[in-house]
Amino acid sequence: MSERVACVTGASRGIGREIAKQFAAGGIQVIVASNEEENNHKVVAEITEAGGRAVAQFLDLTQPDQIKDAFKQMIEAAGRIDILVNNAGITKDALAARMKKDAWDLVLQINLTGAFLCAQAVMPVMMKARWGRIVNIASVVGQMGNVGQANYVSSKAGIIGLTKALARELAARNITVNAVAPGFIETDMTKVLPEQVREAMLQQIPLKRMGQPADVAAAVRFLASDEAAYITGQVIGVNGGMYM
């Protein structure tokens, strides 16, 4: 895998940051892509200080033209992109009856349309190489639903459908497409939840603990490897057993 180049979107923090670090530790050259330029460079510094290879790339998933330009820059600079991890995502929660259309549109634009456009941008270079790995980060709520997250749930359910469609389209070119669906993971978003909310979440998890970003990154790392060559169109749950 040391000759591979991976682009991880939303790699400036949380799960994306851990995926980027685990890839780099395995010898993969990593492109840290997000719209948080300062944090992108912090992650790159962490990776390079540990002996890995990484570069930062500004990526705004609300701007289709910028996505095209960014991937053109990445491919020209690195010569290739072998692995794409569509990790970037946001939440804008509200009960469906009160949800503003702007909140619906933005979450779908970033979480689903953005992932599609990123995948579309890397398809030509992967098809030419006749090798590729696309790993989309879905969510357990995209499988089971959740109150107050109609936009987020729809975007993550859409990611699962997108994964299966692309897996069928790209299989003939030796490109696999899979999804990882995390459950409740310890990130900046979950750390600020009230204690009673966290306790209620834990009651739903048979393993009785929150997951760590490293748990998700390990699944992503496997799906991006040569060992996972016969796995495509699948959704791997990393959720402590809360959805079976």
C-alpha positions as CSV (number, residue, x, y, z in Angstrom):
1,M,0.0,0.0,0.0
2,S,3.0,2.3,0.2
3,E,2.6,3.4,-3.4
4,R,-1.1,4.4,-2.9
5,V,-2.5,7.9,-2.6
6,A,-5.6,8.5,-0.5
7,C,-7.9,11.5,-0.3
8,V,-9.9,11.7,3.0
9,T,-12.6,14.4,3.0
10,G,-13.5,16.0,6.3
11,A,-10.0,14.9,7.6
12,S,-9.5,18.0,9.7
13,R,-11.0,16.5,12.8
14,G,-12.7,13.5,14.4
15,I,-13.1,10.3,12.4
16,G,-11.6,11.7,9.3
17,R,-8.4,12.8,11.1
18,E,-8.0,9.3,12.6
19,I,-8.5,7.7,9.2
20,A,-5.9,9.9,7.7
21,K,-3.4,9.1,10.5
22,Q,-4.0,5.4,10.2
23,F,-3.5,5.5,6.4
24,A,-0.3,7.4,6.8
25,A,1.0,5.1,9.5
26,G,0.6,2.3,6.9
27,G,2.7,4.1,4.4
28,I,-0.1,5.6,2.3
29,Q,0.3,9.2,1.0
30,V,-2.6,11.1,2.4
31,I,-4.4,14.2,1.1
32,V,-6.1,15.9,4.1
33,A,-9.2,17.6,2.5
34,S,-11.7,19.9,4.2
35,N,-12.8,23.5,4.3
36,E,-11.0,24.1,7.6
37,E,-7.6,25.1,6.2
38,E,-5.9,25.7,9.6
39,N,-7.0,22.3,10.9
40,N,-5.9,20.6,7.7
41,H,-2.4,21.8,8.2
42,K,-2.4,20.7,11.8
43,V,-3.3,17.2,10.8
44,V,-0.6,17.3,8.1
45,A,1.9,18.4,10.7
46,E,0.9,15.5,13.0
47,I,1.3,13.0,10.2
48,T,4.6,14.3,9.0
49,E,6.0,14.6,12.5
50,A,5.2,10.9,12.9
51,G,7.1,10.0,9.7
52,G,4.1,9.9,7.3
53,R,3.4,11.7,4.1
54,A,0.5,14.1,3.8
55,V,-0.6,17.3,2.1
56,A,-3.5,19.7,2.8
57,Q,-6.2,20.5,0.3
58,F,-9.0,23.1,0.7
59,L,-12.3,21.5,-0.3
60,D,-15.7,23.1,-0.1
61,L,-18.5,20.5,-0.7
62,T,-21.1,23.2,-1.2
63,Q,-19.4,24.4,-4.4
64,P,-19.5,21.9,-7.3
65,D,-17.0,23.8,-9.4
66,Q,-14.6,24.1,-6.5
67,I,-14.8,20.3,-6.0
68,K,-13.8,19.7,-9.6
69,D,-10.9,22.2,-9.4
70,A,-9.7,20.7,-6.1
71,F,-9.6,17.2,-7.4
72,K,-7.9,18.3,-10.6
73,Q,-5.2,19.9,-8.4
74,M,-4.9,16.8,-6.2
75,I,-4.6,14.5,-9.2
76,E,-2.1,16.7,-11.0
77,A,0.1,17.1,-7.9
78,A,0.0,13.4,-6.7
79,G,-0.3,11.8,-10.2
80,R,-3.2,9.7,-9.0
81,I,-5.8,9.0,-6.3
82,D,-6.2,5.4,-5.5
83,I,-8.4,5.6,-2.4
84,L,-11.2,8.0,-1.7
85,V,-12.9,8.2,1.7
86,N,-16.1,10.3,1.7
87,N,-16.1,11.2,5.4
88,A,-17.1,14.9,5.4
89,G,-20.6,15.6,6.9
90,I,-22.6,18.0,9.0
91,T,-25.8,17.9,11.1
92,K,-28.5,20.6,11.4
93,D,-31.0,18.9,13.6
94,A,-34.7,19.8,14.1
95,L,-38.0,18.0,14.2
96,A,-39.3,17.5,10.7
97,A,-42.3,19.7,11.3
98,R,-40.0,22.6,12.1
99,M,-37.1,21.9,9.8
100,K,-36.2,24.8,7.5
101,K,-35.6,24.0,3.9
102,D,-32.2,25.6,4.1
103,A,-31.2,23.1,6.7
104,W,-32.5,20.2,4.6
105,D,-30.7,21.5,1.5
106,L,-27.3,22.1,3.2
107,V,-27.1,18.7,4.9
108,L,-28.0,16.9,1.6
109,Q,-25.6,19.0,-0.4
110,I,-22.6,18.3,1.8
111,N,-23.3,14.8,3.0
112,L,-24.7,13.2,-0.2
113,T,-24.3,15.4,-3.2
114,G,-20.8,16.3,-2.1
115,A,-19.9,12.6,-1.7
116,F,-21.2,11.8,-5.2
117,L,-19.3,14.7,-6.8
118,C,-16.1,13.6,-5.1
119,A,-16.6,10.0,-6.3
120,Q,-17.3,11.2,-9.8
121,A,-14.1,13.3,-9.8
122,V,-11.9,10.3,-9.0
123,M,-13.6,7.7,-11.2
124,P,-11.6,8.5,-14.4
125,V,-8.2,8.1,-12.8
126,M,-9.3,4.9,-11.0
127,M,-10.8,3.5,-14.1
128,K,-7.7,4.2,-16.1
129,A,-5.6,2.5,-13.4
130,R,-8.1,-0.4,-13.1
131,W,-7.8,-0.2,-9.4
132,G,-9.6,1.8,-6.8
133,R,-11.2,1.9,-3.4
134,I,-14.1,4.2,-2.5
135,V,-15.2,4.1,1.1
136,N,-18.3,6.2,2.1
137,I,-19.0,7.0,5.7
138,A,-22.7,6.4,6.4
139,S,-24.3,6.2,9.8
140,V,-26.2,3.8,11.9
141,V,-29.1,6.3,11.8
142,G,-29.2,5.9,8.1
143,Q,-30.2,2.3,8.7
144,M,-32.5,2.7,11.7
145,G,-33.8,6.3,11.6
146,N,-33.6,8.9,14.4
147,V,-35.8,11.6,15.8
148,G,-35.0,15.2,14.8
149,Q,-32.6,14.2,12.0
150,A,-34.7,13.8,8.9
151,N,-32.2,15.6,6.8
152,Y,-29.1,13.7,8.2
153,V,-30.8,10.3,8.2
154,S,-31.9,10.9,4.6
155,S,-28.4,11.9,3.5
156,K,-26.8,8.8,5.2
157,A,-29.5,6.4,3.8
158,G,-28.7,8.0,0.5
159,I,-25.0,7.3,1.0
160,I,-25.9,3.6,1.4
161,G,-27.9,3.6,-1.9
162,L,-25.1,5.5,-3.6
163,T,-22.5,3.0,-2.4
164,K,-24.5,0.0,-3.9
165,A,-25.1,1.8,-7.2
166,L,-21.5,2.8,-7.7
167,A,-20.3,-0.7,-6.6
168,R,-22.3,-2.2,-9.5
169,E,-21.1,0.4,-12.0
170,L,-17.4,0.3,-11.2
171,A,-16.8,-3.4,-10.4
172,A,-15.8,-4.2,-13.9
173,R,-12.8,-1.8,-13.5
174,N,-11.6,-3.5,-10.3
175,I,-12.9,-0.6,-8.2
176,T,-14.7,-1.5,-5.0
177,V,-17.2,0.8,-3.2
178,N,-18.2,0.1,0.3
179,A,-19.8,2.0,3.3
180,V,-18.9,2.1,6.9
181,A,-21.8,3.0,9.2
182,P,-20.6,4.2,12.6
183,G,-22.8,4.2,15.7
184,F,-22.2,6.6,18.5
185,I,-18.6,7.6,18.4
186,E,-16.6,9.8,20.8
187,T,-16.1,13.0,18.7
188,D,-16.4,16.8,19.2
189,M,-20.1,16.5,18.4
190,T,-20.9,13.8,21.0
191,K,-18.6,15.2,23.8
192,V,-20.8,18.2,24.3
193,L,-24.0,16.2,24.8
194,P,-25.6,16.4,28.2
195,E,-24.9,13.5,30.5
196,Q,-28.5,12.2,30.5
197,V,-28.5,12.1,26.7
198,R,-25.2,10.2,26.7
199,E,-26.6,7.7,29.2
200,A,-29.7,7.2,27.1
201,M,-27.5,6.5,24.1
202,L,-25.4,4.0,26.0
203,Q,-28.5,2.0,26.9
204,Q,-29.0,1.3,23.2
205,I,-25.5,-0.2,22.8
206,P,-25.0,-3.8,23.8
207,L,-21.2,-3.2,24.3
208,K,-22.2,-0.4,26.8
209,R,-19.6,2.0,25.5
210,M,-19.2,4.7,22.9
211,G,-17.0,3.9,20.0
212,Q,-13.7,5.6,19.2
213,P,-12.6,7.1,15.9
214,A,-9.9,4.4,15.8
215,D,-12.7,1.8,15.6
216,V,-14.1,3.3,12.5
217,A,-10.7,4.0,11.0
218,A,-9.7,0.3,11.3
219,A,-12.7,-0.8,9.3
220,V,-12.0,1.9,6.6
221,R,-8.3,0.9,6.5
222,F,-9.3,-2.8,5.9
223,L,-11.8,-1.9,3.1
224,A,-9.1,0.2,1.4
225,S,-6.6,-2.7,1.5
226,D,-5.8,-5.4,-1.0
227,E,-7.2,-8.0,1.4
228,A,-10.7,-6.5,0.8
229,A,-10.5,-7.0,-2.9
230,Y,-13.6,-9.3,-3.0
231,I,-15.8,-7.0,-0.9
232,T,-17.9,-4.4,-2.6
233,G,-21.4,-2.9,-2.2
234,Q,-21.4,-3.7,1.5
235,V,-22.3,-1.7,4.6
236,I,-20.0,-2.5,7.6
237,G,-21.6,-1.5,10.9
238,V,-19.2,-0.1,13.6
239,N,-21.8,0.4,16.2
240,G,-21.2,-1.7,19.3
241,G,-24.2,-3.9,18.3
242,M,-26.9,-1.3,18.6
243,Y,-28.2,-2.2,15.1
244,M,-28.1,-5.8,14.0
